Amino acid sequence: MENKVSIKEIILLFLKLGIIGFGGPAAHIAMMQNEVVVKRKWMSEQHFLDLLGATNLIPGPNSTEMAIHIGYEKAGWKGLLAAGLCFIVPAVLITGVFAFLYHQYGQLPQVQPFIYGIKPAIIAVIIGAVYPLAKKSIKSAFLALVGMAVLLSSLSGISEIYLMFGAGLLAIVVFSFQNRNNGNTMQGFVPLLFFKVSQSEFLSETNVKLFWIFLKIGSILYGSGYVLFAFLDTELVAKGLLTRQQLMDSIAVGQFTPGPVFSSVTFIGYQINGLSGVILSTIAIFLPSFIFVAFINPLMKRIRRYKSLSAFLDAVNVASVAIIAAVCFTMGKETVTDWRTITIALISAFVIFKYKKINSAFIVLGGALLGYILNIIYKNYN
């Protein structure tokens, strides 16, 4: 499980995930679990869970940080850079093409026919990953109750960062109460530190402003892509750097392109200041993730040595899985709405559970093809 892997293997895996990674962070993490735990056996289910918990405790795009964690685990600093960049770059390039077309022609190409079947297939991919993660993370009745409480709270709209830290702190309190006579249960606690990265065309006033805006957002943002868009509305639309229509179109691009939703920033950078805006905005939004992961990854195995912090991490892991399940439920309500999407979701789920080592790319492509075929059948008979 702990053997190093070659940089070439890491590059090929995360380039593939960057190209086929539709569906947002929950889907990306599900695909990574399938690739690195089930198929390649690069790490154990438990260690994958620990890394997932760690990504939820730091700001930034969760699936990107998960890719960086895996790369760092398997090939050190070179792996950290290779995994992160290979996961990000395909999304940035695809988004860049859409940004150029939008800038030239003022509208986005019609992609809905290609996305229709992908969404229910992604739901099945997420369920396929959540099931084994849930089995591994629920180690006691207490953790089962924590998971259920987080799931219900997440569906009620409570911020995931409150749920993550709340679950972890509750676990420490319960552990301390259960072991109150043992003494010194909190030794070895290491608080999370948050970095603040401290200064032609690239140094234009607009680009400097963009860089600091996106560096700040990347350094402090917790939550989904929808939280990102709220930040963007405040930082860009309210200050007159971007129109609300451009923001809405950037949201659309972030949703229907593969890879991290933070690639929407690439689209925005191009609209505001062309190619130089793209480069600086993209670097700024993703840079904090590399720094945070490089800091926190070496701490993970040390945390497991202390029983109180191990209890904290177990609760965070359960909360992480519960939040993914909540996202999956919400996505399912919005996506699986008629006989065609129900059919695609059921067939995809059957294939995933029947053939556990099947490549996620085939599920995504199969969903798209099936959606196209079922739409033709529907139109012919209506």
C-alpha positions as CSV (number, residue, x, y, z in Angstrom):
1,M,0.0,0.0,0.0
2,E,2.8,2.4,0.8
3,N,5.0,1.8,-2.2
4,K,6.0,4.8,-4.3
5,V,4.7,5.1,-7.8
6,S,6.3,6.7,-10.9
7,I,5.7,10.3,-11.9
8,K,4.5,9.0,-15.3
9,E,1.7,6.9,-13.6
10,I,0.6,10.0,-11.6
11,I,0.6,12.2,-14.6
12,L,-1.4,9.8,-16.7
13,L,-4.0,9.2,-14.0
14,F,-4.6,12.8,-13.1
15,L,-4.6,14.0,-16.7
16,K,-7.4,11.4,-17.3
17,L,-9.3,12.5,-14.3
18,G,-8.9,16.1,-15.3
19,I,-10.4,15.3,-18.7
20,I,-13.3,13.0,-17.6
21,G,-14.0,14.6,-14.2
22,F,-17.5,15.9,-14.7
23,G,-20.0,16.4,-11.8
24,G,-18.1,18.5,-9.2
25,P,-16.0,17.6,-6.1
26,A,-18.1,14.7,-4.9
27,A,-17.9,13.0,-8.2
28,H,-14.1,13.7,-8.6
29,I,-13.4,12.2,-5.1
30,A,-15.5,9.2,-6.0
31,M,-13.5,8.7,-9.2
32,M,-10.2,9.1,-7.3
33,Q,-11.3,6.5,-4.7
34,N,-12.1,4.1,-7.5
35,E,-8.8,4.6,-9.2
36,V,-6.3,4.8,-6.2
37,V,-8.0,2.5,-3.7
38,V,-10.0,-0.1,-5.7
39,K,-8.1,-0.4,-9.0
40,R,-4.5,0.5,-8.3
41,K,-4.4,-0.2,-4.5
42,W,-2.0,2.8,-4.0
43,M,-3.4,3.3,-0.5
44,S,-5.9,1.8,2.0
45,E,-9.5,2.9,2.3
46,Q,-8.7,4.2,5.8
47,H,-5.8,6.4,4.6
48,F,-7.9,7.7,1.7
49,L,-10.6,8.6,4.3
50,D,-8.0,10.4,6.4
51,L,-6.8,12.5,3.5
52,L,-10.4,13.3,2.6
53,G,-11.0,14.5,6.1
54,A,-7.9,16.6,5.9
55,T,-9.0,18.3,2.7
56,N,-12.3,19.2,4.3
57,L,-10.5,21.0,7.2
58,I,-8.5,23.4,5.0
59,P,-9.8,26.1,2.5
60,G,-9.8,25.6,-1.2
61,P,-11.2,23.2,-3.8
62,N,-11.5,19.8,-2.1
63,S,-11.0,17.5,-5.2
64,T,-8.0,19.5,-6.3
65,E,-6.5,19.2,-2.8
66,M,-7.3,15.5,-2.8
67,A,-5.3,15.1,-6.0
68,I,-2.4,17.0,-4.5
69,H,-2.5,14.9,-1.4
70,I,-2.4,11.6,-3.4
71,G,0.5,12.9,-5.6
72,Y,2.5,13.9,-2.5
73,E,1.8,10.6,-0.8
74,K,3.0,8.5,-3.7
75,A,5.9,10.6,-5.1
76,G,6.8,13.5,-2.8
77,W,7.1,17.0,-4.0
78,K,7.3,16.0,-7.7
79,G,4.1,14.0,-7.2
80,L,2.4,16.9,-5.4
81,L,3.1,19.2,-8.4
82,A,2.4,16.6,-11.1
83,A,-1.0,15.5,-9.6
84,G,-2.2,19.0,-8.9
85,L,-1.2,20.5,-12.2
86,C,-2.4,17.5,-14.3
87,F,-5.8,17.6,-12.6
88,I,-6.2,21.4,-13.1
89,V,-4.7,22.0,-16.5
90,P,-7.2,20.2,-18.7
91,A,-10.1,22.1,-17.1
92,V,-8.2,25.4,-17.5
93,L,-7.5,24.7,-21.2
94,I,-11.1,23.6,-21.9
95,T,-12.5,26.6,-20.0
96,G,-10.0,28.9,-21.8
97,V,-11.4,27.8,-25.1
98,F,-15.0,28.6,-24.0
99,A,-13.8,31.9,-22.6
100,F,-12.3,32.8,-26.0
101,L,-15.4,31.8,-27.9
102,Y,-17.6,33.7,-25.5
103,H,-15.4,36.8,-25.8
104,Q,-15.5,36.6,-29.6
105,Y,-19.2,35.7,-30.1
106,G,-20.9,36.8,-26.9
107,Q,-22.6,33.4,-26.1
108,L,-21.8,29.9,-25.1
109,P,-22.2,26.9,-27.4
110,Q,-25.2,24.6,-26.7
111,V,-23.9,21.7,-24.7
112,Q,-27.0,20.5,-22.9
113,P,-27.6,17.5,-25.2
114,F,-24.1,16.2,-24.2
115,I,-24.6,16.7,-20.5
116,Y,-28.1,15.3,-20.1
117,G,-27.0,11.6,-19.6
118,I,-23.7,12.4,-17.8
119,K,-25.4,13.8,-14.7
120,P,-27.4,10.7,-13.6
121,A,-24.3,8.5,-14.4
122,I,-22.3,10.8,-12.0
123,I,-24.8,10.1,-9.3
124,A,-24.2,6.4,-9.6
125,V,-20.4,7.0,-9.5
126,I,-20.7,8.9,-6.3
127,I,-22.9,6.3,-4.7
128,G,-20.4,3.6,-5.7
129,A,-17.7,5.4,-3.8
130,V,-19.7,6.6,-0.8
131,Y,-20.8,3.0,0.1
132,P,-17.4,1.5,0.9
133,L,-16.2,4.8,2.4
134,A,-19.2,4.8,4.7
135,K,-18.6,1.2,5.7
136,K,-15.0,1.9,6.6
137,S,-15.7,5.2,8.4
138,I,-18.5,4.1,10.7
139,K,-16.5,2.3,13.4
140,S,-19.0,2.7,16.3
141,A,-22.5,3.5,17.2
142,F,-21.3,7.0,18.2
143,L,-19.8,7.6,14.7
144,A,-23.0,6.3,13.1
145,L,-25.0,8.9,15.1
146,V,-22.5,11.6,14.1
147,G,-22.8,10.7,10.5
148,M,-26.6,10.7,10.6
149,A,-26.6,14.1,12.4
150,V,-24.2,15.6,9.8
151,L,-26.2,14.2,6.9
152,L,-29.5,15.7,8.2
153,S,-27.8,19.0,9.1
154,S,-26.1,19.3,5.7
155,L,-29.5,18.7,4.0
156,S,-30.9,21.4,6.2
157,G,-28.4,23.9,4.8
158,I,-25.9,24.2,7.6
159,S,-22.4,25.1,6.5
160,E,-20.1,22.1,6.0
161,I,-17.2,23.7,7.8
162,Y,-19.3,24.1,11.0
163,L,-20.3,20.4,10.6
164,M,-16.7,19.2,10.0
165,F,-15.2,21.0,13.0
166,G,-18.3,20.4,15.1
167,A,-18.1,16.7,14.6
168,G,-14.4,16.6,15.3
169,L,-14.7,18.7,18.5
170,L,-17.6,16.6,19.7
171,A,-15.6,13.5,19.3
172,I,-12.7,15.0,21.3
173,V,-15.2,15.9,24.1
174,V,-16.7,12.4,24.2
175,F,-13.3,10.8,24.1
176,S,-12.0,13.0,26.9
177,F,-15.1,12.2,29.0
178,Q,-14.7,8.5,28.4
179,N,-10.9,8.7,29.3
180,R,-11.1,11.4,31.9
181,N,-9.0,9.3,34.4
182,N,-6.2,8.5,32.0
183,G,-4.9,12.1,31.9
184,N,-3.1,14.0,29.2
185,T,-5.6,13.0,26.5
186,M,-4.9,16.1,24.4
187,Q,-1.2,15.9,24.2
188,G,0.3,16.4,20.8
189,F,-2.5,18.6,19.5
190,V,-1.3,20.5,16.5
191,P,-3.5,23.5,15.5
192,L,-4.0,24.1,11.8
193,L,-2.1,27.1,10.5
194,F,-3.4,29.2,7.6
195,F,-0.8,30.7,5.3
196,K,-0.9,34.2,3.9
197,V,1.3,34.5,0.9
198,S,2.9,37.8,1.1
199,Q,4.1,41.4,-4.5
200,S,4.8,44.9,-18.9
201,E,1.2,43.6,-18.9
202,F,1.3,41.1,-16.1
203,L,1.9,43.8,-13.5
204,S,-0.9,46.0,-14.7
205,E,-3.2,47.5,-12.0
206,T,-6.1,45.2,-13.1
207,N,-4.0,42.1,-13.0
208,V,-2.5,42.9,-9.6
209,K,-6.1,43.5,-8.3
210,L,-7.2,40.2,-9.8
211,F,-4.3,38.3,-8.4
212,W,-4.9,39.5,-4.8
213,I,-8.7,38.9,-5.1
214,F,-8.3,35.3,-6.2
215,L,-5.4,34.6,-3.8
216,K,-7.6,35.8,-1.0
217,I,-10.5,33.7,-2.1
218,G,-8.3,30.6,-2.6
219,S,-6.9,31.1,0.9
220,I,-10.1,31.5,2.9
221,L,-12.9,29.8,0.9
222,Y,-14.6,26.8,2.4
223,G,-17.5,25.0,0.8
224,S,-18.8,24.2,-2.7
225,G,-18.5,26.1,-5.9
226,Y,-21.7,27.9,-5.1
227,V,-19.9,29.6,-2.2
228,L,-17.2,30.6,-4.7
229,F,-19.8,32.3,-6.8
230,A,-21.1,34.3,-3.8
231,F,-17.5,35.6,-3.2
232,L,-17.1,36.4,-6.9
233,D,-20.4,38.4,-6.8
234,T,-19.1,40.5,-3.9
235,E,-15.6,40.9,-5.1
236,L,-16.1,41.4,-8.9
237,V,-19.7,42.2,-9.8
238,A,-20.3,44.6,-6.9
239,K,-17.1,46.4,-7.8
240,G,-17.8,46.7,-11.5
241,L,-15.1,44.4,-12.8
242,L,-17.6,41.9,-14.1
243,T,-21.2,41.9,-15.1
244,R,-23.7,39.6,-13.4
245,Q,-24.4,38.0,-16.8
246,Q,-20.7,37.2,-17.2
247,L,-20.7,35.7,-13.7
248,M,-23.7,33.5,-14.5
249,D,-22.1,32.4,-17.7
250,S,-18.9,31.6,-15.8
251,I,-21.0,29.5,-13.4
252,A,-22.4,27.6,-16.4
253,V,-18.9,26.9,-17.8
254,G,-17.7,25.7,-14.4
255,Q,-20.6,23.3,-14.2
256,F,-20.5,21.7,-17.7
257,T,-16.7,21.4,-18.1
258,P,-14.7,18.6,-16.4
259,G,-12.3,19.2,-13.6
260,P,-12.4,21.6,-10.6
261,V,-15.2,24.2,-10.7
262,F,-12.6,26.8,-9.7
263,S,-11.7,26.7,-13.4
264,S,-14.6,29.2,-13.7
265,V,-11.9,31.7,-12.6
266,T,-10.0,31.1,-15.8
267,F,-13.1,32.1,-17.8
268,I,-13.5,35.3,-15.6
269,G,-9.8,36.2,-15.9
270,Y,-10.1,36.2,-19.7
271,Q,-13.2,38.4,-19.8
272,I,-11.6,41.0,-17.5
273,N,-8.0,41.1,-18.9
274,G,-7.4,38.6,-21.7
275,L,-4.6,36.0,-21.5
276,S,-2.6,37.7,-18.8
277,G,-5.8,37.8,-16.7
278,V,-6.3,34.1,-17.3
279,I,-2.7,33.1,-16.2
280,L,-2.6,35.3,-13.0
281,S,-6.2,34.5,-11.9
282,T,-5.7,30.8,-12.3
283,I,-2.4,30.7,-10.5
284,A,-3.8,32.8,-7.6
285,I,-6.9,30.7,-7.0
286,F,-5.1,27.4,-6.9
287,L,-1.8,28.3,-5.3
288,P,-3.0,28.2,-1.7
289,S,-4.2,24.6,-2.1
290,F,-0.6,23.5,-2.9
291,I,0.7,25.3,0.1
292,F,-2.0,24.0,2.5
293,V,-1.5,20.4,1.4
294,A,2.3,20.6,1.6
295,F,1.9,21.7,5.2
296,I,-0.9,19.4,6.4
297,N,0.0,16.1,4.7
298,P,3.1,15.3,6.8
299,L,0.9,15.8,10.0
300,M,-1.6,13.1,9.1
301,K,0.3,10.1,10.3
302,R,1.4,11.9,13.5
303,I,-2.2,12.8,14.3
304,R,-3.1,9.1,14.1
305,R,-0.6,8.4,16.9
306,Y,-2.6,10.3,19.5
307,K,-5.9,8.8,20.6
308,S,-7.8,12.0,21.1
309,L,-6.8,13.4,17.7
310,S,-7.5,10.1,16.1
311,A,-11.0,10.3,17.5
312,F,-11.2,13.8,16.0
313,L,-10.1,12.6,12.6
314,D,-12.6,9.6,12.7
315,A,-15.5,12.0,13.3
316,V,-14.3,14.3,10.6
317,N,-14.1,11.3,8.2
318,V,-17.7,10.3,9.0
319,A,-18.8,13.9,8.5
320,S,-17.0,14.1,5.2
321,V,-18.8,11.0,3.9
322,A,-22.1,12.3,5.2
323,I,-21.6,15.6,3.4
324,I,-20.8,13.8,0.1
325,A,-24.0,11.7,0.6
326,A,-26.0,14.9,1.2
327,V,-24.5,16.4,-2.0
328,C,-25.4,13.2,-3.9
329,F,-29.0,13.3,-2.6
330,T,-29.4,17.0,-3.6
331,M,-27.9,16.4,-7.0
332,G,-30.1,13.3,-7.4
333,K,-33.3,15.3,-6.7
334,E,-32.3,17.9,-9.3
335,T,-31.0,15.4,-11.9
336,V,-33.0,12.1,-11.7
337,T,-36.4,13.5,-12.6
338,D,-37.9,11.4,-15.4
339,W,-37.8,7.8,-16.8
340,R,-34.8,8.5,-19.0
341,T,-32.5,9.8,-16.2
342,I,-33.8,7.1,-13.8
343,T,-32.9,4.4,-16.4
344,I,-29.4,5.9,-16.9
345,A,-28.8,6.1,-13.1
346,L,-30.0,2.5,-12.5
347,I,-27.9,1.0,-15.4
348,S,-24.9,3.0,-14.3
349,A,-25.3,1.9,-10.6
350,F,-25.7,-1.7,-11.7
351,V,-22.5,-1.6,-13.8
352,I,-20.5,0.1,-11.0
353,F,-21.5,-2.4,-8.3
354,K,-21.3,-5.5,-10.6
355,Y,-17.9,-4.6,-12.1
356,K,-16.1,-2.8,-9.3
357,K,-12.9,-2.1,-11.2
358,I,-14.5,-0.6,-14.3
359,N,-13.0,2.7,-15.4
360,S,-15.1,5.7,-14.4
361,A,-14.5,7.2,-17.9
362,F,-16.7,4.4,-19.3
363,I,-19.5,5.2,-16.9
364,V,-19.3,8.9,-17.8
365,L,-19.1,8.3,-21.6
366,G,-21.8,5.5,-21.4
367,G,-24.1,7.9,-19.6
368,A,-23.6,10.6,-22.2
369,L,-24.3,8.1,-25.1
370,L,-27.3,6.5,-23.3
371,G,-28.7,10.0,-22.7
372,Y,-28.4,10.9,-26.3
373,I,-30.0,7.7,-27.5
374,L,-32.9,8.0,-25.0
375,N,-33.5,11.6,-26.0
376,I,-33.8,10.5,-29.7
377,I,-36.3,7.8,-28.7
378,Y,-38.3,10.3,-26.6
379,K,-38.5,12.8,-29.4
380,N,-39.5,10.3,-32.0
381,Y,-42.4,9.1,-29.9
382,N,-43.7,12.5,-28.7
